[in-house]
């Protein structure tokens, strides 16, 4: 980390905001708790050339690039990053990163996945700092209604065959006891890119809409691999047997949630946070149990993730005298948002619940950290007495309080218990990390010419085929789709992504 700048330096940036209140009395974009702390601690005065709603941000950056009026540092989309690099407008951060990035920053980049930092390199040089995302916390977890699970004395699913068996039981053995065949084993809806579908596919080693490597190390589309056909055949069986809602293909998420709320669904593939939202909101009196996605064949499950960035890269203007100044600002964000253990600092720099002020939004530069596994481990240490509660972050202390209340008999805290407690999605997050249970997309470049022209139509063909097969069409429809996909642009895309791969090895 660089020492405090003396005399102070000034850096300009551009800001995006959400609909939350983010300023206290008298605060502005340029004068708030974050900018003041950064100035007082590191001698860096941050000035925003503009601050717009998040939905307008990317367009505003495009106009800024076109005008040539680039601030000293700014978050840009992947295509804007490439444009600025090709224009020679941004600083090379290779040596700056090696010299000034803290161990915490390096750890976050490593946990995000090696492909993340690599995606910020151009011709081997680090030209940006990725705004790391939380894709590893967004992967699938299987959620099962606890009362139905216990009613039939079920055991944790060890394979996708076990999941199919549970679906059969929940659809055919009257789990709600009303004497009517009106329940379904697995919840799905028409949005095929959601975890509700993707979690099932990944259990069969099928990967939707990402590029993976084949046995020869070449990039291939997950959409056309044999594993996809296998998974679709199993979904067809579920549908044919009535274990899926026959109308899932025309129902949106709201309709699926209505089915869950009315007690008609026994299982759903969700994410790490599904206990709180939407499950507890939909069924506050009915607890749901989390399970890791099991494998269809004993081979380790890999859960698909996109490139793990939060939409943007942080770039620095090539004319900035001190590009290393971005690292004290990143560290300020990490110290206040992730590592702080003080309730007072949390209120001051993160969120003031009494005044409903989201101070965290004022941080001029952010990177995100996968924290669910860390939270679970810290909370379990405090629960068993090996860590003092004062060592926890405010978020962890709040979670621990909910876990303790549930264990003391207050069942309305079941969402906290099953997201952070001893048998929770937090525990599954630790398991996923330890086993490296992720299949990141292997293509992290800009959309290729064939993608820009043809991928949209190919995606429509894929989704039409998927719905047709699941709802009773011949499995030969998959083979016909593969042939069409290749002829109508898929082979072109495959050639282009492999050219990209060869040029980046």
C-alpha positions as a Python dict, from the first residue, in 0.01 Angstrom:
ca = {
    (1, 'X'): (0, 0, 0),
    (2, 'X'): (133, 347, -81),
    (3, 'X'): (188, 586, 208),
    (4, 'X'): (-38, 886, 262),
    (5, 'X'): (7, 1137, -18),
    (6, 'X'): (152, 1463, 111),
    (7, 'X'): (64, 1703, -34),
    (8, 'X'): (-276, 1549, -112),
    (9, 'X'): (-363, 1450, -467),
    (10, 'X'): (-697, 1485, -643),
    (11, 'X'): (-852, 1212, -858),
    (12, 'X'): (-1168, 1235, -1064),
    (13, 'X'): (-1415, 955, -1127),
    (14, 'X'): (-1774, 889, -1236),
    (15, 'X'): (-2040, 742, -1010),
    (16, 'X'): (-2357, 537, -1043),
    (17, 'X'): (-2630, 524, -782),
    (18, 'X'): (-2928, 308, -697),
    (19, 'X'): (-3262, 424, -564),
    (20, 'X'): (-3147, 405, -201),
    (21, 'X'): (-3078, 709, 14),
    (22, 'X'): (-2701, 730, 43),
    (23, 'X'): (-2629, 1072, 193),
    (24, 'X'): (-2656, 1195, 549),
    (25, 'X'): (-2729, 1557, 633),
    (26, 'X'): (-2503, 1789, 437),
    (27, 'X'): (-2333, 1511, 242),
    (28, 'X'): (-2275, 1513, -132),
    (29, 'X'): (-2111, 1288, -391),
    (30, 'X'): (-1779, 1465, -324),
    (31, 'X'): (-1818, 1514, 51),
    (32, 'X'): (-1934, 1210, 248),
    (33, 'X'): (-1801, 963, 501),
    (34, 'X'): (-1604, 767, 241),
    (35, 'X'): (-1446, 1058, 56),
    (36, 'X'): (-1358, 1224, 387),
    (37, 'X'): (-1199, 907, 526),
    (38, 'X'): (-996, 854, 208),
    (39, 'X'): (-878, 1215, 214),
    (40, 'X'): (-789, 1213, 585),
    (41, 'X'): (-622, 870, 583),
    (42, 'X'): (-453, 855, 243),
    (43, 'X'): (-434, 1212, 118),
    (44, 'X'): (-657, 1140, -182),
    (45, 'X'): (-935, 1383, -269),
    (46, 'X'): (-1198, 1219, -490),
    (47, 'X'): (-1419, 1429, -717),
    (48, 'X'): (-1702, 1288, -930),
    (49, 'X'): (-1749, 1449, -1271),
    (50, 'X'): (-2104, 1311, -1265),
    (51, 'X'): (-2333, 1078, -1067),
    (52, 'X'): (-2623, 912, -1250),
    (53, 'X'): (-2876, 634, -1180),
    (54, 'X'): (-2728, 290, -1240),
    (55, 'X'): (-2952, 223, -1540),
    (56, 'X'): (-2804, 525, -1721),
    (57, 'X'): (-2443, 462, -1627),
    (58, 'X'): (-2317, 262, -1923),
    (59, 'X'): (-2469, 500, -2178),
    (60, 'X'): (-2316, 795, -1994),
    (61, 'X'): (-1975, 626, -2004),
    (62, 'X'): (-2015, 574, -2380),
    (63, 'X'): (-2080, 945, -2426),
    (64, 'X'): (-1782, 1023, -2205),
    (65, 'X'): (-1553, 799, -2411),
    (66, 'X'): (-1679, 955, -2735),
    (67, 'X'): (-1606, 1303, -2602),
    (68, 'X'): (-1256, 1207, -2488),
    (69, 'X'): (-1330, 1348, -2142),
    (70, 'X'): (-1216, 1051, -1935),
    (71, 'X'): (-1177, 1088, -1557),
    (72, 'X'): (-873, 962, -1368),
    (73, 'X'): (-1036, 628, -1285),
    (74, 'X'): (-1371, 478, -1374),
    (75, 'X'): (-1565, 153, -1394),
    (76, 'X'): (-1627, 38, -1752),
    (77, 'X'): (-1800, -254, -1922),
    (78, 'X'): (-1595, -525, -2096),
    (79, 'X'): (-1657, -372, -2440),
    (80, 'X'): (-1570, -24, -2313),
    (81, 'X'): (-1255, -166, -2154),
    (82, 'X'): (-1148, -309, -2490),
    (83, 'X'): (-1231, 19, -2666),
    (84, 'X'): (-1025, 226, -2422),
    (85, 'X'): (-734, -18, -2441),
    (86, 'X'): (-728, -10, -2820),
    (87, 'X'): (-737, 370, -2808),
    (88, 'X'): (-431, 373, -2580),
    (89, 'X'): (-626, 566, -2318),
    (90, 'X'): (-563, 358, -2004),
    (91, 'X'): (-266, 290, -1780),
    (92, 'X'): (-76, -38, -1761),
    (93, 'X'): (-132, -162, -1404),
    (94, 'X'): (92, -469, -1415),
    (95, 'X'): (372, -339, -1195),
    (96, 'X'): (134, -124, -991),
    (97, 'X'): (-65, -433, -895),
    (98, 'X'): (243, -637, -810),
    (99, 'X'): (381, -358, -592),
    (100, 'X'): (75, -214, -419),
    (101, 'X'): (-212, -466, -411),
    (102, 'X'): (-269, -588, -55),
    (103, 'X'): (-282, -955, 40),
    (104, 'X'): (-657, -917, 85),
    (105, 'X'): (-703, -784, -268),
    (106, 'X'): (-492, -1068, -407),
    (107, 'X'): (-690, -1324, -209),
    (108, 'X'): (-1020, -1188, -342),
    (109, 'X'): (-891, -1201, -699),
    (110, 'X'): (-771, -1558, -647),
    (111, 'X'): (-1100, -1673, -494),
    (112, 'X'): (-1295, -1512, -777),
    (113, 'X'): (-1115, -1750, -1013),
    (114, 'X'): (-791, -1726, -1212),
    (115, 'X'): (-985, -1643, -1527),
    (116, 'X'): (-1110, -1319, -1367),
    (117, 'X'): (-776, -1140, -1333),
    (118, 'X'): (-666, -1297, -1661),
    (119, 'X'): (-964, -1135, -1834),
    (120, 'X'): (-820, -794, -1742),
    (121, 'X'): (-494, -865, -1925),
    (122, 'X'): (-427, -747, -2277),
    (123, 'X'): (-129, -908, -2449),
    (124, 'X'): (-7, -1025, -2112),
    (125, 'X'): (-31, -685, -1942),
    (126, 'X'): (-277, -607, -1664),
    (127, 'X'): (-478, -313, -1794),
    (128, 'X'): (-761, -305, -1538),
    (129, 'X'): (-870, -426, -1196),
    (130, 'X'): (-1180, -646, -1226),
    (131, 'X'): (-1480, -548, -1019),
    (132, 'X'): (-1504, -902, -884),
    (133, 'X'): (-1849, -1052, -844),
    (134, 'X'): (-2022, -1313, -629),
    (135, 'X'): (-2099, -1578, -891),
    (136, 'X'): (-1971, -1852, -661),
    (137, 'X'): (-2240, -1757, -410),
    (138, 'X'): (-2508, -1763, -679),
    (139, 'X'): (-2471, -2126, -784),
    (140, 'X'): (-2743, -2382, -728),
    (141, 'X'): (-2853, -2541, -402),
    (142, 'X'): (-3141, -2789, -378),
    (143, 'X'): (-3409, -2673, -131),
    (144, 'X'): (-3658, -2931, 3),
    (145, 'X'): (-3965, -2876, 220),
    (146, 'X'): (-3869, -3004, 563),
    (147, 'X'): (-4214, -3127, 669),
    (148, 'X'): (-4254, -3335, 352),
    (149, 'X'): (-3897, -3462, 380),
    (150, 'X'): (-3958, -3578, 737),
    (151, 'X'): (-4306, -3715, 667),
    (152, 'X'): (-4158, -3976, 433),
    (153, 'X'): (-3841, -4037, 641),
    (154, 'X'): (-3618, -3932, 352),
    (155, 'X'): (-3240, -3908, 363),
    (156, 'X'): (-3007, -3651, 203),
    (157, 'X'): (-2996, -3706, -174),
    (158, 'X'): (-2669, -3868, -278),
    (159, 'X'): (-2746, -3876, -650),
    (160, 'X'): (-2978, -3721, -903),
    (161, 'X'): (-3166, -4052, -895),
    (162, 'X'): (-3248, -3971, -532),
    (163, 'X'): (-3378, -3630, -641),
    (164, 'X'): (-3601, -3796, -900),
    (165, 'X'): (-3730, -4038, -636),
    (166, 'X'): (-3815, -3751, -402),
    (167, 'X'): (-3995, -3577, -687),
    (168, 'X'): (-4202, -3891, -740),
    (169, 'X'): (-4289, -3920, -371),
    (170, 'X'): (-4388, -3554, -340),
    (171, 'X'): (-4609, -3576, -649),
    (172, 'X'): (-4777, -3911, -584),
    (173, 'X'): (-4801, -3976, -210),
    (174, 'X'): (-5018, -3682, -102),
    (175, 'X'): (-4759, -3496, 108),
    (176, 'X'): (-5009, -3226, 208),
    (177, 'X'): (-5264, -3485, 320),
    (178, 'X'): (-5562, -3337, 139),
    (179, 'X'): (-5643, -3653, -55),
    (180, 'X'): (-5595, -3482, -392),
    (181, 'X'): (-5325, -3533, -659),
    (182, 'X'): (-5238, -3163, -662),
    (183, 'X'): (-4870, -3146, -564),
    (184, 'X'): (-4553, -3149, -773),
    (185, 'X'): (-4210, -3281, -696),
    (186, 'X'): (-3990, -3014, -853),
    (187, 'X'): (-4058, -2648, -923),
    (188, 'X'): (-3970, -2508, -1266),
    (189, 'X'): (-4085, -2212, -1471),
    (190, 'X'): (-4039, -2084, -1824),
    (191, 'X'): (-3715, -1890, -1763),
    (192, 'X'): (-3470, -2166, -1851),
    (193, 'X'): (-3157, -1975, -1748),
    (194, 'X'): (-3255, -1962, -1380),
    (195, 'X'): (-3110, -2186, -1108),
    (196, 'X'): (-3442, -2374, -1103),
    (197, 'X'): (-3338, -2528, -1436),
    (198, 'X'): (-2960, -2489, -1434),
    (199, 'X'): (-2916, -2669, -1102),
    (200, 'X'): (-3087, -2977, -1244),
    (201, 'X'): (-2877, -2965, -1562),
    (202, 'X'): (-2551, -2930, -1370),
    (203, 'X'): (-2632, -3244, -1172),
    (204, 'X'): (-2604, -3427, -1506),
    (205, 'X'): (-2284, -3236, -1604),
    (206, 'X'): (-2484, -3037, -1859),
    (207, 'X'): (-2403, -2667, -1897),
    (208, 'X'): (-2637, -2414, -2047),
    (209, 'X'): (-2507, -2117, -2245),
    (210, 'X'): (-2139, -2140, -2150),
    (211, 'X'): (-1825, -2257, -2327),
    (212, 'X'): (-1634, -2551, -2183),
    (213, 'X'): (-1323, -2743, -2288),
    (214, 'X'): (-1349, -3085, -2448),
    (215, 'X'): (-1105, -3373, -2402),
    (216, 'X'): (-869, -3215, -2655),
    (217, 'X'): (-867, -2877, -2481),
    (218, 'X'): (-1082, -2712, -2747),
    (219, 'X'): (-1373, -2484, -2660),
    (220, 'X'): (-1719, -2627, -2724),
    (221, 'X'): (-2067, -2504, -2643),
    (222, 'X'): (-2231, -2669, -2344),
    (223, 'X'): (-2567, -2638, -2520),
    (224, 'X'): (-2491, -2913, -2772),
    (225, 'X'): (-2311, -3173, -2559),
    (226, 'X'): (-2456, -3525, -2503),
    (227, 'X'): (-2500, -3455, -2130),
    (228, 'X'): (-2764, -3198, -2218),
    (229, 'X'): (-2968, -3462, -2400),
    (230, 'X'): (-2942, -3693, -2097),
    (231, 'X'): (-3066, -3423, -1860),
    (232, 'X'): (-3354, -3330, -2090),
    (233, 'X'): (-3459, -3695, -2108),
    (234, 'X'): (-3488, -3704, -1728),
    (235, 'X'): (-3690, -3382, -1724),
    (236, 'X'): (-3916, -3532, -1989),
    (237, 'X'): (-3976, -3828, -1757),
    (238, 'X'): (-4065, -3593, -1472),
    (239, 'X'): (-4310, -3410, -1696),
    (240, 'X'): (-4463, -3724, -1846),
    (241, 'X'): (-4522, -3872, -1500),
    (242, 'X'): (-4685, -3556, -1368),
    (243, 'X'): (-4406, -3480, -1123),
    (244, 'X'): (-4364, -3137, -1285),
    (245, 'X'): (-4640, -2881, -1327),
    (246, 'X'): (-4773, -2940, -1678),
    (247, 'X'): (-4799, -2563, -1725),
    (248, 'X'): (-4444, -2474, -1617),
    (249, 'X'): (-4350, -2373, -1972),
    (250, 'X'): (-4593, -2080, -1970),
    (251, 'X'): (-4556, -1978, -1606),
    (252, 'X'): (-4323, -1701, -1492),
    (253, 'X'): (-4138, -1680, -1160),
    (254, 'X'): (-4435, -1515, -991),
    (255, 'X'): (-4655, -1811, -1082),
    (256, 'X'): (-4395, -2056, -951),
    (257, 'X'): (-4378, -1861, -627),
    (258, 'X'): (-4756, -1872, -600),
    (259, 'X'): (-4738, -2252, -630),
    (260, 'X'): (-4475, -2264, -356),
    (261, 'X'): (-4678, -2033, -133),
    (262, 'X'): (-4991, -2246, -178),
    (263, 'X'): (-4802, -2558, -72),
    (264, 'X'): (-4788, -2736, -407),
    (265, 'X'): (-4409, -2768, -459),
    (266, 'X'): (-4175, -2999, -267),
    (267, 'X'): (-3835, -2910, -413),
    (268, 'X'): (-3673, -2628, -603),
    (269, 'X'): (-3320, -2556, -714),
    (270, 'X'): (-3239, -2211, -577),
    (271, 'X'): (-2927, -2037, -452),
    (272, 'X'): (-2743, -1987, -123),
    (273, 'X'): (-2985, -1720, -5),
    (274, 'X'): (-3314, -1878, -108),
    (275, 'X'): (-3421, -1956, 250),
    (276, 'X'): (-3469, -1587, 323),
    (277, 'X'): (-3592, -1484, -20),
    (278, 'X'): (-3817, -1611, -149),
    (279, 'X'): (-3887, -1923, 60),
    (280, 'X'): (-3949, -1775, 405),
    (281, 'X'): (-4149, -1494, 251),
    (282, 'X'): (-4365, -1749, 69),
    (283, 'X'): (-4396, -2016, 340),
    (284, 'X'): (-4306, -1853, 674),
    (285, 'X'): (-4438, -2150, 872),
    (286, 'X'): (-4276, -2420, 656),
    (287, 'X'): (-3902, -2472, 682),
    (288, 'X'): (-3687, -2574, 384),
    (289, 'X'): (-3370, -2783, 397),
    (290, 'X'): (-3067, -2712, 176),
    (291, 'X'): (-2868, -2983, 0),
    (292, 'X'): (-2567, -2969, -229),
    (293, 'X'): (-2649, -3051, -590),
    (294, 'X'): (-2582, -3426, -621),
    (295, 'X'): (-2424, -3603, -917),
    (296, 'X'): (-2604, -3826, -1163),
    (297, 'X'): (-2315, -4070, -1187),
    (298, 'X'): (-2074, -4021, -897),
    (299, 'X'): (-1848, -3792, -1096),
    (300, 'X'): (-1786, -3465, -912),
    (301, 'X'): (-2051, -3202, -978),
    (302, 'X'): (-1934, -2874, -1127),
    (303, 'X'): (-2174, -2583, -1101),
    (304, 'X'): (-2163, -2340, -1388),
    (305, 'X'): (-2071, -1977, -1339),
    (306, 'X'): (-2021, -1690, -1581),
    (307, 'X'): (-1708, -1478, -1573),
    (308, 'X'): (-1708, -1373, -1208),
    (309, 'X'): (-1712, -996, -1245),
    (310, 'X'): (-1979, -750, -1140),
    (311, 'X'): (-2029, -605, -1488),
    (312, 'X'): (-1728, -374, -1481),
    (313, 'X'): (-1352, -326, -1479),
    (314, 'X'): (-1175, -43, -1301),
    (315, 'X'): (-944, 140, -1541),
    (316, 'X'): (-705, 428, -1480),
    (317, 'X'): (-638, 714, -1719),
    (318, 'X'): (-293, 678, -1877),
    (319, 'X'): (-210, 1037, -1776),
    (320, 'X'): (-260, 979, -1402),
    (321, 'X'): (63, 1039, -1214),
    (322, 'X'): (-20, 802, -928),
    (323, 'X'): (-219, 501, -1057),
    (324, 'X'): (-131, 319, -735),
    (325, 'X'): (-380, 546, -556),
    (326, 'X'): (-664, 314, -653),
    (327, 'X'): (-543, 56, -401),
    (328, 'X'): (-594, 264, -84),
    (329, 'X'): (-947, 331, -208),
    (330, 'X'): (-1010, -40, -267),
    (331, 'X'): (-868, -118, 77),
    (332, 'X'): (-1094, 140, 240),
    (333, 'X'): (-1393, -35, 86),
    (334, 'X'): (-1276, -378, 203),
    (335, 'X'): (-1193, -261, 554),
    (336, 'X'): (-1530, -94, 603),
    (337, 'X'): (-1761, -329, 416),
    (338, 'X'): (-1611, -674, 474),
    (339, 'X'): (-1358, -675, 757),
    (340, 'X'): (-1494, -421, 1005),
    (341, 'X'): (-1605, -564, 1342),
    (342, 'X'): (-1743, -241, 1492),
    (343, 'X'): (-2117, -181, 1505),
    (344, 'X'): (-2059, 194, 1511),
    (345, 'X'): (-1842, 186, 1199),
    (346, 'X'): (-2096, -38, 1029),
    (347, 'X'): (-2365, 223, 1090),
    (348, 'X'): (-2134, 502, 978),
    (349, 'X'): (-1992, 343, 663),
    (350, 'X'): (-2228, 65, 558),
    (351, 'X'): (-2590, 102, 655),
    (352, 'X'): (-2767, 319, 909),
    (353, 'X'): (-3085, 123, 978),
    (354, 'X'): (-3236, 398, 1194),
    (355, 'X'): (-3206, 662, 920),
    (356, 'X'): (-3224, 412, 630),
    (357, 'X'): (-2905, 545, 469),
    (358, 'X'): (-2693, 314, 249),
    (359, 'X'): (-2354, 477, 310),
    (360, 'X'): (-2171, 194, 132),
    (361, 'X'): (-2285, 330, -202),
    (362, 'X'): (-2052, 628, -161),
    (363, 'X'): (-1736, 418, -182),
    (364, 'X'): (-1571, 545, -502),
    (365, 'X'): (-1433, 203, -595),
    (366, 'X'): (-1555, -144, -500),
    (367, 'X'): (-1474, -508, -553),
    (368, 'X'): (-1697, -785, -420),
    (369, 'X'): (-1592, -1079, -208),
    (370, 'X'): (-1745, -1424, -169),
    (371, 'X'): (-1833, -1406, 199),
    (372, 'X'): (-2095, -1671, 272),
    (373, 'X'): (-1841, -1944, 346),
    (374, 'X'): (-1633, -1710, 565),
    (375, 'X'): (-1945, -1601, 751),
    (376, 'X'): (-2049, -1960, 818),
    (377, 'X'): (-1708, -2063, 949),
    (378, 'X'): (-1676, -1759, 1175),
    (379, 'X'): (-2028, -1797, 1310),
    (380, 'X'): (-1977, -2167, 1385),
    (381, 'X'): (-1655, -2087, 1573),
    (382, 'X'): (-1842, -1833, 1782),
    (383, 'X'): (-2131, -2076, 1834),
    (384, 'X'): (-1899, -2343, 1974),
    (385, 'X'): (-1704, -2091, 2181),
    (386, 'X'): (-1371, -2097, 1998),
    (387, 'X'): (-1411, -1738, 1874),
    (388, 'X'): (-1527, -1437, 2072),
    (389, 'X'): (-1832, -1262, 1934),
    (390, 'X'): (-1642, -933, 1935),
    (391, 'X'): (-1424, -1077, 1657),
    (392, 'X'): (-1724, -1117, 1428),
    (393, 'X'): (-1844, -860, 1180),
    (394, 'X'): (-2180, -696, 1260),
    (395, 'X'): (-2342, -908, 988),
    (396, 'X'): (-2197, -1226, 1138),
    (397, 'X'): (-2311, -1129, 1488),
    (398, 'X'): (-2661, -1066, 1358),
    (399, 'X'): (-2665, -1404, 1184),
    (400, 'X'): (-2536, -1577, 1496),
    (401, 'X'): (-2812, -1417, 1704),
    (402, 'X'): (-3070, -1563, 1465),
    (403, 'X'): (-2908, -1907, 1480),
    (404, 'X'): (-2911, -1900, 1860),
    (405, 'X'): (-3276, -1794, 1867),
    (406, 'X'): (-3371, -2080, 1638),
    (407, 'X'): (-3180, -2329, 1853),
    (408, 'X'): (-3360, -2187, 2158),
    (409, 'X'): (-3695, -2268, 1998),
    (410, 'X'): (-3789, -1954, 1805),
    (411, 'X'): (-3865, -2120, 1472),
    (412, 'X'): (-3935, -1798, 1285),
    (413, 'X'): (-3557, -1768, 1248),
    (414, 'X'): (-3538, -2087, 1041),
    (415, 'X'): (-3423, -1890, 738),
    (416, 'X'): (-3111, -1771, 923),
    (417, 'X'): (-3046, -2117, 1063),
    (418, 'X'): (-3061, -2289, 725),
    (419, 'X'): (-2853, -2020, 555),
    (420, 'X'): (-2582, -1986, 820),
    (421, 'X'): (-2624, -2255, 1086),
    (422, 'X'): (-2463, -2597, 1134),
    (423, 'X'): (-2658, -2762, 848),
    (424, 'X'): (-2699, -2469, 613),
    (425, 'X'): (-2633, -2337, 267),
    (426, 'X'): (-2336, -2164, 430),
    (427, 'X'): (-2192, -2506, 510),
    (428, 'X'): (-2258, -2607, 148),
    (429, 'X'): (-2074, -2292, 34),
    (430, 'X'): (-1769, -2412, 229),
    (431, 'X'): (-1801, -2756, 71),
    (432, 'X'): (-1827, -2611, -278),
    (433, 'X'): (-1516, -2400, -223),
    (434, 'X'): (-1314, -2686, -75),
    (435, 'X'): (-1404, -2914, -365),
    (436, 'X'): (-1377, -2636, -625),
    (437, 'X'): (-1724, -2731, -744),
    (438, 'X'): (-1738, -2472, -1021),
    (439, 'X'): (-1741, -2480, -1398),
    (440, 'X'): (-1659, -2127, -1511),
    (441, 'X'): (-1717, -2040, -1872),
    (442, 'X'): (-1391, -2086, -2057),
    (443, 'X'): (-1455, -1804, -2303),
    (444, 'X'): (-1402, -1465, -2139),
    (445, 'X'): (-1342, -1249, -2444),
    (446, 'X'): (-1563, -994, -2616),
    (447, 'X'): (-1859, -1128, -2818),
    (448, 'X'): (-1730, -1250, -3153),
    (449, 'X'): (-1872, -1131, -3488),
    (450, 'X'): (-2074, -1451, -3531),
    (451, 'X'): (-2210, -1418, -3176),
    (452, 'X'): (-2326, -1064, -3239),
    (453, 'X'): (-2502, -1168, -3559),
    (454, 'X'): (-2634, -1515, -3483),
    (455, 'X'): (-2629, -1612, -3116),
    (456, 'X'): (-2966, -1454, -3037),
    (457, 'X'): (-3145, -1670, -3292),
    (458, 'X'): (-2954, -1981, -3187),
    (459, 'X'): (-3053, -1923, -2824),
    (460, 'X'): (-3419, -1902, -2928),
    (461, 'X'): (-3387, -2230, -3118),
    (462, 'X'): (-3229, -2392, -2812),
    (463, 'X'): (-3501, -2278, -2575),
    (464, 'X'): (-3776, -2387, -2814),
    (465, 'X'): (-3613, -2728, -2841),
    (466, 'X'): (-3573, -2762, -2464),
    (467, 'X'): (-3940, -2691, -2396),
    (468, 'X'): (-4051, -2918, -2679),
    (469, 'X'): (-3842, -3211, -2554),
    (470, 'X'): (-3941, -3174, -2189),
    (471, 'X'): (-4310, -3156, -2273),
    (472, 'X'): (-4306, -3480, -2470),
    (473, 'X'): (-4134, -3417, -2801),
    (474, 'X'): (-3896, -3673, -2942),
    (475, 'X'): (-3542, -3671, -2806),
    (476, 'X'): (-3441, -3660, -3172),
    (477, 'X'): (-3534, -3292, -3151),
    (478, 'X'): (-3209, -3240, -2962),
    (479, 'X'): (-3005, -3398, -3241),
    (480, 'X'): (-3184, -3188, -3502),
    (481, 'X'): (-3114, -2877, -3295),
    (482, 'X'): (-2743, -2961, -3281),
    (483, 'X'): (-2733, -2990, -3661),
    (484, 'X'): (-2918, -2660, -3701),
    (485, 'X'): (-2700, -2490, -3443),
    (486, 'X'): (-2385, -2585, -3628),
    (487, 'X'): (-2516, -2482, -3970),
    (488, 'X'): (-2674, -2153, -3861),
    (489, 'X'): (-2369, -2003, -3696),
    (490, 'X'): (-2259, -2236, -3419),
    (491, 'X'): (-1960, -2367, -3612),
    (492, 'X'): (-1856, -2008, -3686),
    (493, 'X'): (-1877, -1915, -3318),
    (494, 'X'): (-1680, -2226, -3223),
    (495, 'X'): (-1404, -2139, -3469),
    (496, 'X'): (-1391, -1781, -3340),
    (497, 'X'): (-1373, -1872, -2971),
    (498, 'X'): (-1096, -2121, -3042),
    (499, 'X'): (-904, -1855, -3233),
    (500, 'X'): (-942, -1637, -2923),
    (501, 'X'): (-821, -1926, -2705),
    (502, 'X'): (-514, -1984, -2922),
    (503, 'X'): (-423, -1616, -2915),
    (504, 'X'): (-450, -1603, -2535),
    (505, 'X'): (-241, -1908, -2447),
}
